[in-house]
């Protein structure tokens, strides 16, 4: 019997608190009695204290959840950028759920709060269209992953090594040690060239040989040059291609494959091998030449300068 009376008293107190809170939030202060003020102060203080405890625990748990997601995805060898994004998403998801639960417990109707939040979000969306566009583009970059941290890329004419991919921006480090920060909206809408995506790359060295040189001897010299160059892969097989007959030279292209990290080093070595090989074979690299034919004789006149 006593338990039923206590429960009835508790329910009545809770209902009185909810009614008083509604009057307080609607601004009807004159309708509140001194007992209502006292009840709001006591019950409200207790609920606020409990909400603070909940938020503190939520912050702690959010940190644990983020660390757990990061550690789990790292063990699974997920992409570092995607791992970082999902860890942040787990943290903010826990905090959002805790915040909504706390608001509901205090007595604020979540439906009206959601309506206000939606209207606020719409206004913010209109004011920050570019920022939200960058956010959406960042999410798409993380989802489709046209490049990753460490790749060398050319994005809309900007060449550099990807240092960081955030939700709003992508950071590149150029080879002369400059930092370029690109908005993700521009990145996602631009042509992206991922230079280091494949493990091997082809090197093309175009060179012109003089017309008096024997074609077979020239080809043999170029084939020897590419064969002795360190770093050039045997598979795919190198090739020497006759491109055509130019205005002042017979044009060739020496093609070899190299591991992507060693591309520039091998390219320089191959250029040197081609030059040395042609010199040893006695094949010259001509300068652009032009022949002028005169159909009519030109009369040369001599004259004296005026004193």
C-alpha positions in Angstrom: 0.0 0.0 0.0 2.8 2.4 0.9 4.7 1.5 -2.3 1.6 2.3 -4.3 1.2 5.7 -2.6 4.9 6.5 -3.2 4.5 5.5 -6.9 1.4 7.7 -7.2 3.2 10.6 -5.5 6.2 10.1 -7.9 4.0 10.1 -10.9 2.1 13.1 -9.7 5.4 15.0 -9.1 6.7 14.1 -12.5 3.5 15.2 -14.2 3.6 18.5 -12.2 7.2 19.0 -13.2 6.4 18.4 -16.9 3.4 20.8 -16.7 5.5 23.5 -14.9 8.3 23.1 -17.4 5.9 23.6 -20.3 4.6 26.8 -18.8 8.1 28.0 -18.2 9.2 27.3 -21.7 6.1 29.0 -23.2 6.8 32.1 -21.1 3.7 31.9 -18.9 5.6 32.8 -15.7 2.5 34.2 -14.0 0.8 30.8 -14.1 3.6 29.3 -12.0 3.0 28.9 -8.3 5.8 29.1 -5.7 5.5 25.3 -5.4 6.0 25.0 -9.1 9.1 27.1 -9.0 10.4 25.0 -6.2 9.6 21.8 -8.1 11.3 23.1 -11.3 14.4 24.1 -9.3 14.7 20.8 -7.5 13.6 18.4 -10.2 15.3 20.4 -13.0 18.6 20.6 -11.0 18.6 16.8 -10.5 17.9 16.2 -14.2 20.6 18.7 -15.3 23.1 17.0 -13.0 22.2 13.6 -14.4 22.5 14.9 -17.9 26.0 16.2 -17.2 26.9 12.8 -15.9 25.5 11.2 -19.0 27.4 13.6 -21.3 30.6 13.0 -19.4 30.2 9.2 -19.8 29.2 9.8 -23.5 32.5 11.7 -24.1 34.5 8.9 -22.5 32.6 6.2 -24.4 32.9 8.2 -27.7 36.7 8.3 -27.3 36.8 4.6 -26.7 34.5 3.9 -29.7 36.7 6.1 -31.9 39.9 4.3 -30.8 38.3 0.9 -31.2 37.2 1.6 -34.7 40.6 3.1 -35.6 42.4 0.1 -34.2 40.1 -2.4 -35.8 40.3 -0.9 -39.3 44.1 -0.5 -39.0 44.4 -4.2 -38.2 42.3 -4.9 -41.3 44.7 -2.6 -43.3 42.0 -0.2 -44.4 42.9 3.0 -46.2 44.3 5.4 -43.5 42.1 8.3 -44.7 39.0 6.2 -44.6 40.0 4.8 -41.2 40.3 8.4 -39.8 37.0 9.4 -41.2 35.1 6.4 -39.8 36.7 6.9 -36.4 35.5 10.5 -36.3 32.1 9.4 -37.5 31.8 6.8 -34.6 32.8 9.5 -32.1 30.3 12.1 -33.3 27.5 9.4 -33.7 27.8 8.5 -30.0 27.8 12.2 -28.9 24.7 12.9 -31.1 22.8 10.0 -29.6 23.8 11.1 -26.1 22.8 14.7 -26.8 19.3 13.7 -28.1 18.7 11.4 -25.2 19.7 14.2 -22.7 17.4 16.7 -24.4 14.5 14.3 -24.2 15.2 13.5 -20.6 15.3 17.1 -19.5 11.8 17.5 -20.9 12.3 19.1 -24.3 10.1 17.5 -27.0 12.4 16.0 -29.6 9.8 16.5 -32.4 9.8 20.2 -31.9 13.5 20.3 -31.4 14.0 18.3 -34.6 11.8 20.8 -36.5 13.9 23.7 -35.2 17.1 21.9 -36.0 15.8 21.2 -39.5 14.9 24.8 -40.1 18.3 25.9 -38.7 20.1 23.4 -40.9 18.2 24.6 -44.0 19.3 28.2 -43.3 22.8 27.2 -42.7 22.8 25.1 -45.9 21.8 28.2 -47.9 24.5 30.3 -46.2 27.2 27.7 -46.7 26.5 26.1 -50.0 30.1 26.0 -51.0 31.2 24.5 -47.7 28.6 21.8 -47.8 29.5 21.1 -51.4 33.1 20.6 -50.3 31.9 18.3 -47.5 29.8 16.2 -50.0 32.8 16.0 -52.4 35.1 15.0 -49.6 32.7 12.1 -48.7 32.7 11.0 -52.3 36.5 11.1 -52.5 36.7 9.0 -49.4 34.1 6.6 -50.9 35.5 6.2 -54.4 39.2 6.9 -53.5 40.6 8.0 -56.9 43.9 8.6 -54.9 45.3 8.0 -51.5 47.7 9.7 -49.1 51.2 9.4 -50.6 50.1 9.3 -54.3 51.6 11.8 -56.8 48.7 13.4 -58.6 47.9 16.2 -61.1 44.6 17.8 -60.1 43.4 20.6 -62.4 47.0 21.5 -63.3 48.3 21.3 -59.7 51.0 18.7 -59.4 52.1 17.3 -56.0 52.2 14.5 -53.5 49.0 13.9 -51.5 49.7 14.7 -47.9 46.2 14.8 -46.3 42.6 14.2 -47.4 40.1 15.9 -45.1 36.3 16.2 -45.4 36.6 19.8 -46.8 40.0 20.1 -48.3 42.9 18.0 -49.9 46.5 19.0 -49.2 49.3 18.6 -51.8 53.0 19.0 -51.2 54.9 20.1 -54.4 58.3 18.9 -55.3 59.8 22.3 -54.6 58.4 22.1 -51.0 55.2 24.2 -51.4 51.9 23.3 -49.8 48.8 23.5 -51.9 45.3 23.2 -50.3 42.5 22.5 -52.7 38.8 22.6 -51.8 37.3 19.1 -52.3 34.5 20.5 -54.5 37.1 21.7 -57.0 39.1 18.4 -56.7 36.0 16.2 -57.3 35.0 18.3 -60.3 38.4 18.4 -61.9 40.4 16.0 -64.1 42.5 13.8 -61.7 45.7 12.2 -63.0 47.1 9.7 -60.6 50.7 9.4 -61.7 51.8 6.8 -59.2 48.6 4.6 -59.2 50.3 1.7 -61.2 53.5 0.0 -59.9 55.4 0.5 -63.2 55.5 3.3 -65.8 56.8 3.6 -69.3 59.6 5.9 -70.2 59.6 7.5 -73.7 62.8 9.1 -75.0 62.4 10.7 -78.4 65.6 11.4 -80.4 66.5 12.4 -83.9 69.3 10.8 -86.0 71.0 12.4 -89.0 69.8 11.3 -92.4 73.2 9.9 -93.5 73.2 7.4 -90.6 72.2 3.8 -91.4 68.8 3.0 -90.0 69.7 -0.6 -89.0 72.9 0.6 -87.2 70.9 3.4 -85.5 68.3 0.9 -84.3 70.9 -1.5 -83.0 72.7 1.3 -81.1 69.4 2.4 -79.4 68.5 -1.2 -78.5 71.9 -1.6 -76.9 71.5 1.6 -75.0 68.2 0.6 -73.5 69.4 -2.9 -72.7 72.4 -1.7 -70.6 70.5 1.0 -68.7 70.1 0.0 -65.0 66.6 -0.1 -63.7 64.9 -0.7 -67.1 62.6 -3.8 -66.7 62.9 -6.7 -69.1 59.1 -7.4 -68.7 57.4 -5.5 -70.2 60.0 -5.6 -72.9 61.7 -2.4 -74.1 61.1 -1.2 -77.6 62.7 1.1 -80.2 60.2 2.6 -82.5 60.8 4.5 -85.8 58.5 7.5 -85.6 58.9 9.1 -88.9 61.0 11.3 -91.2 61.3 14.8 -89.9 62.4 18.0 -91.5 66.0 17.5 -90.5 66.2 14.1 -88.8 65.0 10.6 -88.7 62.9 10.5 -85.6 63.1 7.6 -83.1 61.4 6.8 -79.8 63.1 4.6 -77.2 60.6 3.0 -74.8 61.4 1.2 -71.5 59.5 0.4 -68.3 60.6 1.2 -64.8 59.2 0.8 -61.3 57.2 3.9 -60.5 59.2 5.0 -57.4 62.4 4.9 -59.6 60.9 6.6 -62.7 62.9 9.8 -62.7 66.2 8.1 -61.9 65.8 5.5 -64.6 64.7 8.1 -67.1 67.8 10.2 -66.6 70.0 7.1 -66.9 68.2 6.1 -70.1 68.7 9.6 -71.7 72.4 9.3 -70.9 72.7 5.8 -72.4 71.0 6.9 -75.6 73.4 9.8 -76.1 76.5 7.8 -75.3 75.2 4.9 -77.5 74.7 7.1 -80.5 78.1 8.8 -80.0 79.8 5.4 -79.9 78.0 4.3 -83.1 79.0 7.5 -84.9 75.4 8.6 -85.3 74.9 12.3 -85.0 72.0 14.2 -83.6 71.4 17.0 -86.2 70.4 20.5 -85.5 67.3 21.8 -87.3 68.5 22.7 -90.8 66.9 24.7 -93.7 68.0 24.7 -97.3 67.3 27.9 -99.4 67.1 27.6 -103.2 67.5 30.7 -105.3 65.9 30.4 -108.7 67.3 33.7 -110.1 70.8 35.0 -109.8 71.3 37.8 -107.3 73.4 40.7 -108.4 75.7 41.9 -105.8 76.4 45.6 -105.9 79.3 47.3 -104.1 79.0 50.8 -103.0 80.9 53.4 -100.9 79.7 54.9 -97.7 79.1 58.5 -97.7 81.8 60.4 -95.8 
